[in-house]
Amino acid sequence: MNISENLFRLCAEAEAALSDKFKELEEISYKNTVKVMNSFAKHTVNETYFAPTSGYGYGDRGRDTLDLIYADVFGAEAAFVRHNIVNGTQAIAIGLYGLLRPGDTLLSVAGKPYDTLEEVIGIVGNKGDGSLRDFGVSYRQTELTQDGDFDYEAIEKELTKDVKVVFIQRSKGYLNRKTLSVKKIGELVKFVKARSDAYIYVDNCYGEFVEELEPTAVGVDLMAGSLIKNPGGGMAECGGYLAGSAKAVELASYRLTTVGVGLEVGASINQNKSLYKGFFYAPHTVCQALKTACLAAYIFEKLGFFVEPSYNAPRYDIIQMVTLNKPEYLCAFCEGIQAGSPIDAHLTPEPWDMPGYQHKVIMAAGTFVSGASIELSADGPMKEPYNVYFQGALTYESGKLGILSAAQRLLNVMEKK
């Protein structure tokens, strides 16, 4: 990779400065692993649960038990995990369509949701596409305060009787804001529950196993995520999950399949083993990704770029944002990540019109599972201030190489200016 000695020295400096932070992350990983192991033992997980089913999938013990394990570990009443949920956006949409009815209002209280949900909600897109707007669901939003907290005064004004779902995007997405902690979400839950019967729904993508508790453990009615992010542990080939209260999960299950059928069907098609194995690995794999993100924050902050969060700040998801300010710097960063990846390192990523996004996006993802952002990956929209969003790494060692590759490629471009 032709990494300079100066960068190797900076990396060694970073690792020394991060030693206490790494210990903190490893302790969280251990505590979450204990929860997973205890649940596996409680539900007597054994090889028969890995047996595939076909057709309707009636009586799939492995599928049904994994649902119970997710609920246990996430502190929820119920959950379901399915390999045929194609991405996090679909997982979230299943819950939205399950909870909302014509005449209801969806209130987003952390600003605009992630880009790919805009057409689902009907913020953008064509009438007649089948968005929530087409089905008579209204949408409103409140912004976070300047210090990254919920605007409780604004929320109280918007929390009218027609609000059926209060929606929270935990991670920053492509916004320049702080990720929300479980503690902060729990405070909002108490505030809303004291004033409304609305369901509280969290987009938990990128947040699983980063903290010791998940949003469902502090009273959230429903949360959703993708298995090719944190909870798949780098082993799941595809899929998503929803977890929460028994009622909310039941309603969501009717959108997954159909009313009256819910979770009784769904063949596992030989996917159970990778889903179990991925969930087992997940706390450790998330720790590897977090350590890599801390290293990235230290290195790029020392190179003169704004980073969020800082290397020693609390972390509530696996995403590391770096503000690069120029389009060529964003491209160079992503080229370096791609070159430092185990798969397709010989390819060069280019910006393209990615479905569901309003601007061209450049994405580096040299991953074993296509698009898996628990693996080493980076992406960003081609618009000012040219932020790159870095996440993942199945191992810290490979993540470190990827970060050094990105830093070197960026320095090479800067030196040519």
N, C-alpha and C positions, 0 to 999 in steps of 0.2 A: 504493500500500500504506500510505500515511500513516505512514511511519517517522519517529520523532522525531530531532531533531538530536543529542540525547545518545547515541542508539544508533549513529548514523553515526560520531560521534566515538569511541565505544568500539570500533567495527569497525576504524577506522583505527589505533587503538592496538594492537589485536590483530594486524593484518597486519604492523605494524612489529616486534612482538615475535616473530612467527612466521617472519620472513624466512629465518633459517638452517634452520629446520625444513622449510620449503617447498623449499629447495635440496636438502636430504637426500632428500626424497620424490621430487623430480624426477630425482635421480641413480639411484635404484632403478628408476624408470620407464624410464629410458634403458637400463640394463643388461638389464632384462627385454625391452625392445623389441629389443635386439640379438639375444637368443636366439630370439625369434619370427622376426625377419627372416632369420637364418641358417638356421633350419629350413625356412622357405618356399623359400629358394634351394636348399637341399639336395634338397628333394623336387620341384623344378621346378614349383611351383604356376603354373598357367596357366588361361585361361578355360574350357578344356574340362572342368576339374574342377567347374565351376559348373553343368554340364548336369544337368537333373533325370532321375531314373529312376523307374519305376513298378513295380507288381506286386511280385515277389519282390526286386527290386533287385540281382540278380546282377551282379557286375562293376562296381559303382559306384566308379569310381576316385577321385572326389572324396571320398566317404565314407571309403574305406579310407586315403587319404593323410592326411586330417585326423586319423584315429586315430594315425598315425605321428607327426604333428607334435605332438599333445598329449603323446605319450610322450617325444619329444625334449625339449620345453621343460620338462616337469615332472620330468625325470630319472628316468623310469620305463622298465621293460622293454616294457610294452604299455599300451594305452588304448583306450577306445571312446567316441565322442561320438554321441549320437542326439537328433534333434529331438523324437522321440515319448516321451521320458522327461518326465513331466508336471511334476515339481518335484524339489527336493533330497531330500525325504523318500523319494520313490520310488527315486531314484538310490541312496541309502544302503540302502534295503530290498533292492534287487536284489543288492547285495553281501552283505548279511547272509544272505539266503536261499540265495545261491550257496555260501557258505563253511560254513554250519552244518548239522549233521545231528542226527537224534534221539539224545538222550543227551549231546549236547555242552552246554557252558556258555559263555555270553557274559558277559564280565567288562568292565564299564565302569569305567575308572580315573580319570575326571574328574568324578565325581558323576553325577547323573541326566542322561540324554540329553535333547535338545530335546523339547518337549511332544508334537509330532506323531509321535514315535517310540514313545511309551509304549504305544499300541495295537498297533503293529507288533510290539513285543517281547512284549506281554502283561502289562505292569506294571498296566495298567488295561484295561477293556473286557470283553466277554462271551466266555465259552468257546464255542468253535465258530466264531469269526470267521475263523480261519485265521492267527492270530498265531503267532509263533515258539513260544510256550508250548504252543499246540495241537499243534505238531509235536514236542513233547518236548524243546525246548531250554530249559535253565534259565538264570536271569539272576541275577547278583550285581554289586555295585558297591562301589568304594572312593571316598572323598571326597578332594578336594585338601586340602593343609595350609592353615593360616591365612595363610601367605605366598604361597599360590597355586601351590605346587609339588606334584608327585606324592608321595603317601605311600608311599614305597618299602617300608617295613616291612609295611604293610597289604597292599600288592600281592603281596609275596612270600608271605604267608600264604594269600592267595586263589588264587595261581597253581598250582592243582592240575592233575593230568593231564587232567581232563575239560574244562579251559578250552581251547576251540578258537579263540576270537576275543577279543583284547584290543581294546576299543573306546575311542577318544579323540575327544571333541568338542572341536575346537580353539577355536571361538568360545564366548562366554559364553552364547549363547541368551538365555533370560529369567532367567538366574541372575546374582546379584550377585557376580561373580568376574572375575579377570583372564583375558584370552585367552592361550592357550598359544603360545609361540614355536616355530619350527622347531627351534632349538637344543635347547630343553627336550624336545621330542618325540624328537629324536635321542638324547638321553641315556636316555630311557625305552626306546627301541628296543634299545639295547645291553644294558640291564638285563634286559629280557624275553628277548631272544634267547639270553642266557647261561644262562637257566633253563628255557626252554620252547620247544616247536615251534609254539606258537600263532601264528596270523596276527595281525598288528597292523593295525588298520583305523581310518582317520581320517575323521571328518566334516569336510571342508575348506571348507564353505560360509562365505563372506565373507572367506576368507583368501588366495585366489589372487592372486599378483602384489603382495602387500603387502610381502613380503620378496624377497630375491634367490633363495632356494631354496624348494621345496615339500617337504612331508613325505616324498614318495616318493624324494626325492634323499638322504634320510638313513636309508633302509632300511625305511620303512613298506611293508607288503605290498599295501595297497589304500587308496585314498582316493576320495572321491566329492564331487560338487558340482553346482550348478545353473547353467545358462547364462543365466538371467535375473538372476543375481548377477554376480560379478566376471568370469569368463572369457568371457561373452557380449559384454562390452564395450558394452552398451547397444544392440547391433545384432541379436542373436539374438532371435527372436520367442518361443522356447520351447526346452526341451531340458535335458539333463544329461550328465554324463560320469563315467566311472570310470577310474582309472589305477593301475598298480602292477606287481607281478611278473607274469610271463607266466602262471604257474599260477593265481594268484588272479583275474586278469582273464578267463582262459578259463572258470573256474568261474562267475564272475559273468555272463559272456555266455550261459551255458546257462539262466540265469534270465531274462535279457533276452528270449531267443527260446525255444529248446528244446535239449535235449541232442542232440549230433550235428550241430546246425545252427550254433549260436553266432553268430558275426559275419559269416557268409557271405551273409546276407540283410538286407533293410531298405532299402526305397526312400527316397531322399532327398527326393522330392516338391518339388523346386525350393527346398530350404532350404539347400543347401550354401553358396551365396554369402554369405548373412547370417551363417552360422557361421564361415566363414573371415574375413570382414570384422570380425566381432565380436572374434575372437581377436587379430586384428591391432591393433585399437583398445584391447584390454583393459588393457595396462600403463598407457597414458595415462589411460584413463577411471578406473581404480582410483586413480591419483594425484590426479585431480580430486576424487574422493570423500574421499580421505584429507585433502586440504587443507581441504575443507569441514568435515570432522569436527574437525580441529584448531581451526578458527575457532569452531565451536560450543562446544568445550570451554572455550576462553578466555572467550567472552562469557558463558556461563551460570555459569561459576565466578565471574566478576566480579560477576554478579548475585546471588550468594550461595547457589548450589546445588552439591551434591556431584556431581562428574562422574568418570567412569571410562572411559578413561584421562584423565589431565590433559593439557593442551594440548602440553606439551613432553616427554611420556613416550614411550617406544618404543611402536610400534603393530604389532600382529600380525593385525588384521583391520580392516574398514572401519566397524565399529560404534562409535558413541559413546553411552554411557549417561548419562542425567541423572536424578538422583533428585529428583522434584518434590513428594513428600510429601502432596499432596492430589489427589483425583479431578478437581476442576475445573481444576487446573493442568495435569494430564495431557491433559485434553480441549482446553484452550486451546492448548497446544503443538501438538497434532496439527491443530487447526483452522488455526493459523498456517502450518504446513507445507503444508497443502492449499491455502490461499489464495495461497501463494507458489510454486505449481507451474504448469507450462505447460499441463497438461490438467486439466479439471474444477476449476479454481480457484474456481468459483462454488458448489461443493458444500460441505456441512458434514459431516465424519465423525462417526459416533456409535458407541458401544460395541455389540457384538453377539456372539451365541453362535457363534463361528467354529468350524467343524469341526476336531476334533483338539486343542482347547484346553479346559482345565478351568475357566477363568474367562472372562468376557466380555473381548473384546479391542477396543481402538480402533486404527484403522489409517488413516493418511493416505498416499495414494499417487496423486498426480496425474501418472501416468506414461504414456508412449507405449505401453509394453507392460504389460498388466494384471499388477499384483503385482510388477513388476520392482524388486528392492531394490538394484540398482546405480544406479537412478534415485533422485531425491530422494524419500525416504519416511521415515516414522516410525510406530512402533507400540508398544503396551505393554498388558499385562494390567491389568484394573481390580481391582487388589489392592495392599495396602500393600507397599512404601513408594511405590507409584505411580511406578515407573521408566519412562522413555520410552527407546526404543532407536532412535536416529537413524542412518541410513546413506544412502549414495549421493549422486549429483549427476553428471549427464553432463558438466557444465561447472562449474568453480569459480564463475564469475560468477553462474550461476543458483542454485547452492547457497548462495552468500552472501545472495542475495535471500530465499531460503527461510528461512535462519536468522534474518535480521533480522525477517521476517514473524512467525516463531514467537515470537521474543523480545518483539516489540511486543504481540502478542495476549496473551502471558502477563503482561506488565506492566500491560496494561489491566485484566485480571481481578484482579490483585493490588491495584491502586489502588482498586478498588471495595469491597475488604474493610474 
